[in-house]
Amino acid sequence: MATLTDKAILSGADNHPPMLEKDMYDSWKSIMELYMMHRQHGRIILESVENGPLIWPTIEENEVTRPKKYAELSAAEATQADCDVKATTIILQ
């Protein structure tokens, strides 16, 4: 029989992702996907987890190629970079 603590862990909360119980991976995965989808830009966050983070675009200056700085990213690229950070934070919580 599950205790109140167990039920709280399984149901998750709005401010943190659910904890993983080894014998309930499929259920946990579904809850994590829902948790991510309910964040701002949830689809992008979930895609970051499934497909990996943004590969930063490069720019050539004075015949030297370097990654773009955050301020140089397009709006879509900046959103993706922000969502990569959110995805990492969710996974590490």
Rosetta constraint file for C-alpha pairs under 8 A:
AtomPair CA 2 CA 6 HARMONIC 5.64 0.50
AtomPair CA 2 CA 7 HARMONIC 6.44 0.50
AtomPair CA 3 CA 7 HARMONIC 6.33 0.50
AtomPair CA 4 CA 8 HARMONIC 6.19 0.50
AtomPair CA 5 CA 9 HARMONIC 6.20 0.50
AtomPair CA 6 CA 10 HARMONIC 6.15 0.50
AtomPair CA 7 CA 11 HARMONIC 5.98 0.50
AtomPair CA 8 CA 12 HARMONIC 5.97 0.50
AtomPair CA 8 CA 13 HARMONIC 7.61 0.50
AtomPair CA 9 CA 18 HARMONIC 5.93 0.50
AtomPair CA 9 CA 19 HARMONIC 5.93 0.50
AtomPair CA 10 CA 18 HARMONIC 6.19 0.50
AtomPair CA 10 CA 19 HARMONIC 6.92 0.50
AtomPair CA 10 CA 28 HARMONIC 7.57 0.50
AtomPair CA 11 CA 18 HARMONIC 6.80 0.50
AtomPair CA 11 CA 31 HARMONIC 7.96 0.50
AtomPair CA 12 CA 16 HARMONIC 6.96 0.50
AtomPair CA 12 CA 17 HARMONIC 5.92 0.50
AtomPair CA 12 CA 18 HARMONIC 4.27 0.50
AtomPair CA 12 CA 19 HARMONIC 7.32 0.50
AtomPair CA 12 CA 31 HARMONIC 7.94 0.50
AtomPair CA 13 CA 17 HARMONIC 6.65 0.50
AtomPair CA 13 CA 18 HARMONIC 7.01 0.50
AtomPair CA 14 CA 35 HARMONIC 7.74 0.50
AtomPair CA 16 CA 90 HARMONIC 7.58 0.50
AtomPair CA 16 CA 93 HARMONIC 7.37 0.50
AtomPair CA 17 CA 32 HARMONIC 6.44 0.50
AtomPair CA 17 CA 35 HARMONIC 6.46 0.50
AtomPair CA 17 CA 90 HARMONIC 6.61 0.50
AtomPair CA 17 CA 93 HARMONIC 7.29 0.50
AtomPair CA 18 CA 28 HARMONIC 7.02 0.50
AtomPair CA 18 CA 31 HARMONIC 7.13 0.50
AtomPair CA 18 CA 32 HARMONIC 6.69 0.50
AtomPair CA 19 CA 28 HARMONIC 7.54 0.50
AtomPair CA 20 CA 24 HARMONIC 7.41 0.50
AtomPair CA 20 CA 25 HARMONIC 6.78 0.50
AtomPair CA 20 CA 28 HARMONIC 6.03 0.50
AtomPair CA 21 CA 25 HARMONIC 6.49 0.50
AtomPair CA 21 CA 28 HARMONIC 7.39 0.50
AtomPair CA 24 CA 28 HARMONIC 6.17 0.50
AtomPair CA 25 CA 29 HARMONIC 5.96 0.50
AtomPair CA 26 CA 30 HARMONIC 6.37 0.50
AtomPair CA 27 CA 31 HARMONIC 6.31 0.50
AtomPair CA 28 CA 32 HARMONIC 6.05 0.50
AtomPair CA 29 CA 33 HARMONIC 6.18 0.50
AtomPair CA 30 CA 34 HARMONIC 6.31 0.50
AtomPair CA 31 CA 35 HARMONIC 6.03 0.50
AtomPair CA 32 CA 36 HARMONIC 6.15 0.50
AtomPair CA 33 CA 37 HARMONIC 6.10 0.50
AtomPair CA 33 CA 46 HARMONIC 6.85 0.50
AtomPair CA 34 CA 38 HARMONIC 6.26 0.50
AtomPair CA 35 CA 39 HARMONIC 6.97 0.50
AtomPair CA 36 CA 42 HARMONIC 5.26 0.50
AtomPair CA 36 CA 43 HARMONIC 7.61 0.50
AtomPair CA 36 CA 45 HARMONIC 6.52 0.50
AtomPair CA 36 CA 46 HARMONIC 6.13 0.50
AtomPair CA 36 CA 87 HARMONIC 7.98 0.50
AtomPair CA 37 CA 41 HARMONIC 7.54 0.50
AtomPair CA 37 CA 42 HARMONIC 3.96 0.50
AtomPair CA 37 CA 43 HARMONIC 5.76 0.50
AtomPair CA 37 CA 45 HARMONIC 7.61 0.50
AtomPair CA 37 CA 46 HARMONIC 6.89 0.50
AtomPair CA 38 CA 42 HARMONIC 5.83 0.50
AtomPair CA 41 CA 45 HARMONIC 6.42 0.50
AtomPair CA 41 CA 83 HARMONIC 7.21 0.50
AtomPair CA 42 CA 46 HARMONIC 6.15 0.50
AtomPair CA 43 CA 47 HARMONIC 6.14 0.50
AtomPair CA 44 CA 48 HARMONIC 6.12 0.50
AtomPair CA 44 CA 80 HARMONIC 6.74 0.50
AtomPair CA 44 CA 83 HARMONIC 6.38 0.50
AtomPair CA 45 CA 49 HARMONIC 6.50 0.50
AtomPair CA 45 CA 80 HARMONIC 7.98 0.50
AtomPair CA 45 CA 83 HARMONIC 5.09 0.50
AtomPair CA 45 CA 84 HARMONIC 6.42 0.50
AtomPair CA 45 CA 86 HARMONIC 6.89 0.50
AtomPair CA 45 CA 87 HARMONIC 5.40 0.50
AtomPair CA 46 CA 50 HARMONIC 6.24 0.50
AtomPair CA 46 CA 87 HARMONIC 7.28 0.50
AtomPair CA 47 CA 51 HARMONIC 5.64 0.50
AtomPair CA 47 CA 52 HARMONIC 7.43 0.50
AtomPair CA 48 CA 52 HARMONIC 4.89 0.50
AtomPair CA 48 CA 53 HARMONIC 5.18 0.50
AtomPair CA 48 CA 54 HARMONIC 7.56 0.50
AtomPair CA 48 CA 83 HARMONIC 7.25 0.50
AtomPair CA 48 CA 84 HARMONIC 5.82 0.50
AtomPair CA 48 CA 87 HARMONIC 6.68 0.50
AtomPair CA 49 CA 53 HARMONIC 7.44 0.50
AtomPair CA 49 CA 84 HARMONIC 7.88 0.50
AtomPair CA 49 CA 87 HARMONIC 6.28 0.50
AtomPair CA 49 CA 88 HARMONIC 7.92 0.50
AtomPair CA 53 CA 80 HARMONIC 7.96 0.50
AtomPair CA 53 CA 81 HARMONIC 7.51 0.50
AtomPair CA 53 CA 84 HARMONIC 5.58 0.50
AtomPair CA 54 CA 77 HARMONIC 7.78 0.50
AtomPair CA 54 CA 80 HARMONIC 6.49 0.50
AtomPair CA 54 CA 81 HARMONIC 6.27 0.50
AtomPair CA 54 CA 84 HARMONIC 7.17 0.50
AtomPair CA 56 CA 67 HARMONIC 6.20 0.50
AtomPair CA 56 CA 68 HARMONIC 6.84 0.50
AtomPair CA 57 CA 67 HARMONIC 5.85 0.50
AtomPair CA 57 CA 68 HARMONIC 5.97 0.50
AtomPair CA 58 CA 65 HARMONIC 6.40 0.50
AtomPair CA 58 CA 66 HARMONIC 5.34 0.50
AtomPair CA 58 CA 67 HARMONIC 4.11 0.50
AtomPair CA 58 CA 68 HARMONIC 5.24 0.50
AtomPair CA 59 CA 65 HARMONIC 5.59 0.50
AtomPair CA 59 CA 66 HARMONIC 5.56 0.50
AtomPair CA 59 CA 67 HARMONIC 6.08 0.50
AtomPair CA 59 CA 68 HARMONIC 5.88 0.50
AtomPair CA 60 CA 64 HARMONIC 5.38 0.50
AtomPair CA 60 CA 65 HARMONIC 4.27 0.50
AtomPair CA 60 CA 66 HARMONIC 6.35 0.50
AtomPair CA 61 CA 65 HARMONIC 6.34 0.50
AtomPair CA 61 CA 66 HARMONIC 7.73 0.50
AtomPair CA 68 CA 72 HARMONIC 5.81 0.50
AtomPair CA 68 CA 73 HARMONIC 6.57 0.50
AtomPair CA 69 CA 73 HARMONIC 6.79 0.50
AtomPair CA 70 CA 78 HARMONIC 6.81 0.50
AtomPair CA 73 CA 77 HARMONIC 5.55 0.50
AtomPair CA 73 CA 78 HARMONIC 5.60 0.50
AtomPair CA 74 CA 78 HARMONIC 6.06 0.50
AtomPair CA 75 CA 79 HARMONIC 6.18 0.50
AtomPair CA 76 CA 80 HARMONIC 6.23 0.50
AtomPair CA 77 CA 81 HARMONIC 6.15 0.50
AtomPair CA 78 CA 82 HARMONIC 6.14 0.50
AtomPair CA 79 CA 83 HARMONIC 6.12 0.50
AtomPair CA 80 CA 84 HARMONIC 6.14 0.50
AtomPair CA 81 CA 85 HARMONIC 6.58 0.50
AtomPair CA 82 CA 86 HARMONIC 6.39 0.50
AtomPair CA 83 CA 87 HARMONIC 5.99 0.50
AtomPair CA 84 CA 88 HARMONIC 6.23 0.50
AtomPair CA 85 CA 89 HARMONIC 6.17 0.50
AtomPair CA 86 CA 90 HARMONIC 6.17 0.50
AtomPair CA 87 CA 91 HARMONIC 6.26 0.50
AtomPair CA 88 CA 92 HARMONIC 6.14 0.50
AtomPair CA 89 CA 93 HARMONIC 6.11 0.50
